[in-house]
Amino acid sequence: MAIRPEALPTDAAALTEMVLALDAENEKLRVAMQTLKEMIFGKRSERLVAIVAEQLALELDDLATGVTPPASANDDLPATKPAGKPRKKARRNIGALPKHLPRCEQVLEPDTTACPCCQGALHRIGEDVSEVLDVIPAILRVLRTVRPKYACRGCTDGVVQAKVLPRLVEGGMASTALVAHVVVSKFAWYLPLYRQVQILAGQGIHLDRATLAGWVKRAAWWLKSLYELQLRTIQASPRLFCDETPMPVLDPGRHRTRICQFWAHAMDDRPWGGPSPPAVAYVFADGRGTEEIAGQLTGFSGILQVDGYAAYKALARGHGGAIQLAFCLAHARRKFVEVYKTMQSPFAHEVIERLQAVYAIEAEIRGSSAEQRLAARRTQAFLSRPCPTQIRRSVQDDAVAVRSRSDRAPASGLRHRGRDPRLERRTAACRPPHQGRTADGGAEGATELDARPAVLPVEAGGGYQLYAQSLGWADAVSPRRPR
């Protein structure tokens, strides 16, 4: 509502209060507009050099001349470049085809090997060889199996015949290789069944999509025992990554989809040179509440590396210390990035720069043993300036400094009004691994992003497979965890 001159108070104190209120409201509107512009036009990169460049481009006021962006604080670059370190050559594939590929050689002889002058025979003095990458398109064929019957002419019975070869779909018209091809195309190469039906139709094979869906469910039934064994093996590990991603499921009665979840349980010992191979298993669930993850992790005890979702914290409380949470440093950093984008906070900028050095140390020790990683963290990270303990203490002490007058501060988890559980989750990610989180302190990583690639196939396929047809279908491709 517009303010008219006759409605203005004459008291100076009242005018001051009104100006401050309007200034606070304008600040909230400015932050809201900045957030919307960032969501629509901003870059998704969280690297500091990209953030600063974006802020200069989206600035609402006039740009000051002579503004110099700060130095890059990218996570994928070391904090300081070591002197004298040779630069790695770029890996380019210039005509070097892999040696493991089979070679199909063809020799092109000239039309005549007689000398054009004296008509004498020419002898070979050399050759030119070139290699190109070739492909044989997929060939559909009919595998005709003949089982002859044999009987004795002198006896009345005793017919001999070979047994039928086992197949995934007994009595069906699809071979095991074709069913495997359909399953791999759907889940590994994100090719939905309706697209595969169109591809088959292009070669003169007309099948219904429900037929291919039946093949996939049959293959899932055969693989269920292997899936359960893999899930038990993963959950028997003392260190477990866990993440979830939405999975829409068609709800015919409501004429819409309901949002269910795919939970990814993963283990990966490669960062600390452990003996176990990397593995991942997916669990389908109706929701993402505490009861869902508690039912999936029944009997698990150890370190659970996750993001800041509150259900994991409730899970740890309900297990009486058997499950120790290791929060993700990248998720904590993301909140400071949001604060810096919105408020240009110097404190958030300082934290991002400190985390840059932590990431550089983690990149150096990746692949080393747990003892070497712990020693490097103690000598380089936890006794130096970018110590996560110092970052955690600074967040707790300086939370008031980054408190915003807008609605963005509560969302960032950086407000400071007594005991804020969101602040505790963010700062818990900055605790040193050797303090109360694991015995050796070197086996866990700084981020939960090692588990993030596990859910990327589900998310990448979501652009082509919008939803599951039913709960039974979603349950078949990724069974529920029995409670």
Backbone hydrogen bonds, N-H to C=O, Kabsch-Sander energy under -0.5 kcal/mol:
donor,donor_aa,acceptor,acceptor_aa,energy
4,R,2,A,-0.6
7,A,4,R,-1.5
8,L,4,R,-0.6
8,L,5,P,-1.2
15,L,11,D,-2.1
16,T,12,A,-2.5
17,E,13,A,-2.3
18,M,14,A,-2.3
19,V,15,L,-2.5
20,L,16,T,-2.3
21,A,17,E,-2.2
22,L,18,M,-2.5
23,D,19,V,-2.5
24,A,20,L,-2.3
25,E,21,A,-2.3
26,N,22,L,-2.7
27,E,23,D,-2.0
28,K,24,A,-2.0
29,L,25,E,-2.3
30,R,26,N,-2.6
31,V,27,E,-2.5
32,A,28,K,-2.4
33,M,29,L,-2.7
34,Q,30,R,-2.7
35,T,31,V,-2.6
36,L,32,A,-2.4
37,K,33,M,-2.6
38,E,34,Q,-2.2
39,M,35,T,-2.4
40,I,36,L,-2.2
41,F,37,K,-2.8
42,G,37,K,-0.9
42,G,38,E,-0.9
51,I,47,R,-2.2
52,V,48,L,-2.6
53,A,49,V,-1.7
54,E,50,A,-2.1
55,Q,51,I,-2.3
56,L,52,V,-2.0
57,A,53,A,-1.6
58,L,54,E,-2.1
59,E,55,Q,-0.5
67,V,64,A,-0.9
77,L,74,N,-0.9
85,K,82,P,-1.2
92,R,90,A,-0.9
94,I,92,R,-1.1
95,G,93,N,-0.9
97,L,95,G,-1.0
101,L,98,P,-0.8
104,C,102,P,-0.5
105,E,103,R,-0.7
108,L,106,Q,-0.5
109,E,107,V,-0.8
115,C,120,G,-3.4
119,Q,115,C,-1.5
122,L,113,T,-2.7
140,L,138,A,-0.5
143,L,141,R,-0.6
144,R,142,V,-1.0
145,T,143,L,-0.7
146,V,144,R,-0.6
150,Y,160,V,-2.6
155,C,152,C,-0.8
160,V,150,Y,-3.3
162,A,148,P,-0.5
170,E,168,L,-0.8
172,G,169,V,-1.6
179,V,175,S,-2.1
180,A,176,T,-2.4
181,H,177,A,-2.1
182,V,178,L,-2.2
183,V,179,V,-2.4
184,V,180,A,-2.6
185,S,181,H,-2.3
186,K,182,V,-1.7
187,F,183,V,-2.6
188,A,184,V,-2.4
189,W,184,V,-1.3
191,L,185,S,-2.8
195,R,192,P,-0.5
196,Q,192,P,-1.8
197,V,193,L,-2.4
198,Q,194,Y,-1.5
199,I,195,R,-2.2
200,L,196,Q,-2.5
201,A,197,V,-2.1
202,G,198,Q,-1.6
203,Q,199,I,-0.5
203,Q,200,L,-1.2
204,G,201,A,-1.7
205,I,200,L,-2.5
206,H,204,G,-0.6
207,L,205,I,-0.7
211,T,208,D,-0.8
212,L,208,D,-1.3
213,A,209,R,-2.2
214,G,210,A,-2.0
215,W,211,T,-1.7
216,V,212,L,-2.2
217,K,213,A,-2.3
218,R,214,G,-1.9
219,A,215,W,-2.4
220,A,216,V,-2.3
221,W,217,K,-1.8
222,W,218,R,-1.9
223,L,219,A,-1.8
224,K,220,A,-0.5
224,K,221,W,-0.7
227,Y,223,L,-2.5
228,E,224,K,-2.6
229,L,225,S,-2.1
230,Q,226,L,-2.3
231,L,227,Y,-2.5
232,R,228,E,-2.3
233,T,229,L,-2.2
234,I,230,Q,-2.3
235,Q,231,L,-2.4
236,A,232,R,-1.0
237,S,234,I,-1.5
240,L,303,I,-2.6
241,F,266,A,-3.1
242,C,305,Q,-1.7
243,D,264,A,-1.6
245,T,262,F,-1.9
247,M,260,C,-2.8
249,V,258,R,-2.8
250,L,468,A,-3.3
251,D,256,R,-2.7
254,R,251,D,-1.0
255,H,251,D,-0.9
255,H,252,P,-0.6
256,R,251,D,-1.4
258,R,249,V,-3.1
260,C,247,M,-2.0
260,C,258,R,-0.8
261,Q,285,A,-2.6
262,F,245,T,-2.6
263,W,261,Q,-0.5
263,W,283,V,-3.1
264,A,243,D,-3.3
265,H,263,W,-0.5
265,H,281,A,-2.9
266,A,241,F,-2.2
266,A,264,A,-0.5
267,M,279,A,-2.2
269,D,276,S,-0.7
272,W,269,D,-0.8
273,G,270,R,-1.3
274,G,269,D,-3.1
279,A,267,M,-2.0
281,A,265,H,-2.3
283,V,263,W,-2.6
284,F,478,S,-0.7
284,F,479,P,-1.1
285,A,261,Q,-2.3
293,I,289,G,-1.6
294,A,290,T,-2.4
295,G,291,E,-1.8
296,Q,292,E,-1.4
297,L,293,I,-1.9
298,T,295,G,-0.7
300,F,297,L,-1.9
302,G,322,A,-1.6
303,I,238,P,-3.0
304,L,302,G,-0.5
304,L,324,Q,-2.9
305,Q,240,L,-2.8
305,Q,303,I,-0.6
306,V,304,L,-0.6
306,V,326,A,-1.4
312,Y,309,Y,-1.1
313,K,309,Y,-0.8
314,A,310,A,-2.0
315,L,311,A,-1.9
316,A,312,Y,-2.2
317,R,313,K,-1.9
318,G,314,A,-1.8
319,H,315,L,-0.6
319,H,316,A,-0.8
320,G,317,R,-1.0
321,G,316,A,-1.1
322,A,319,H,-1.5
324,Q,302,G,-2.8
324,Q,322,A,-0.5
326,A,304,L,-2.3
327,F,325,L,-0.6
328,C,306,V,-0.8
329,L,446,A,-2.1
332,A,328,C,-1.4
333,R,329,L,-2.4
334,R,330,A,-1.8
335,K,331,H,-1.0
335,K,332,A,-0.6
336,F,332,A,-1.1
337,V,333,R,-2.1
338,E,334,R,-2.1
339,V,335,K,-2.1
340,Y,336,F,-2.6
341,K,337,V,-2.6
342,T,338,E,-1.9
343,M,339,V,-3.3
344,Q,339,V,-0.5
344,Q,340,Y,-1.7
349,H,345,S,-1.9
350,E,346,P,-2.2
351,V,347,F,-2.2
352,I,348,A,-2.3
353,E,349,H,-2.0
354,R,350,E,-2.2
355,L,351,V,-2.6
356,Q,352,I,-1.3
357,A,353,E,-1.1
358,V,354,R,-1.4
359,Y,355,L,-2.5
360,A,356,Q,-2.0
361,I,357,A,-1.9
362,E,358,V,-2.3
363,A,359,Y,-2.2
364,E,360,A,-1.5
365,I,361,I,-1.8
366,R,362,E,-0.7
367,G,271,P,-3.9
368,S,365,I,-2.0
373,R,369,S,-2.5
374,L,370,A,-2.3
375,A,371,E,-2.3
376,A,372,Q,-2.5
377,R,373,R,-2.5
378,R,374,L,-2.2
379,T,375,A,-2.3
380,Q,376,A,-2.8
381,A,376,A,-0.9
381,A,377,R,-0.5
382,F,377,R,-3.8
384,S,381,A,-0.9
387,C,384,S,-1.4
391,I,387,C,-2.1
392,R,388,P,-2.7
393,R,389,T,-2.4
394,S,390,Q,-2.7
395,V,391,I,-2.3
396,Q,392,R,-2.0
397,D,393,R,-2.6
398,D,394,S,-3.0
401,A,398,D,-0.6
402,V,398,D,-0.9
402,V,399,A,-0.5
403,R,400,V,-1.1
409,A,406,S,-0.6
411,A,407,D,-0.8
412,S,408,R,-1.5
413,G,409,A,-0.8
413,G,410,P,-0.8
414,L,409,A,-1.1
420,D,418,G,-0.8
424,E,420,D,-1.8
425,R,421,P,-2.0
426,R,422,R,-2.2
427,T,423,L,-2.6
428,A,424,E,-1.9
429,A,425,R,-0.9
429,A,426,R,-0.6
430,C,427,T,-1.3
431,R,428,A,-1.4
435,Q,432,P,-1.8
436,G,434,H,-0.7
437,R,433,P,-0.6
438,T,433,P,-0.6
451,A,448,E,-1.8
452,R,448,E,-0.5
454,A,451,A,-1.2
455,V,451,A,-0.6
455,V,452,R,-1.3
456,L,452,R,-0.8
459,E,455,V,-2.1
460,A,456,L,-3.6
461,G,457,P,-2.1
462,G,458,V,-0.7
463,G,460,A,-1.0
464,Y,461,G,-1.4
465,Q,461,G,-2.7
466,L,464,Y,-0.7
468,A,248,P,-2.6
474,A,470,S,-2.2
475,D,471,L,-2.5
476,A,472,G,-1.5
477,V,473,W,-1.7
478,S,474,A,-1.3
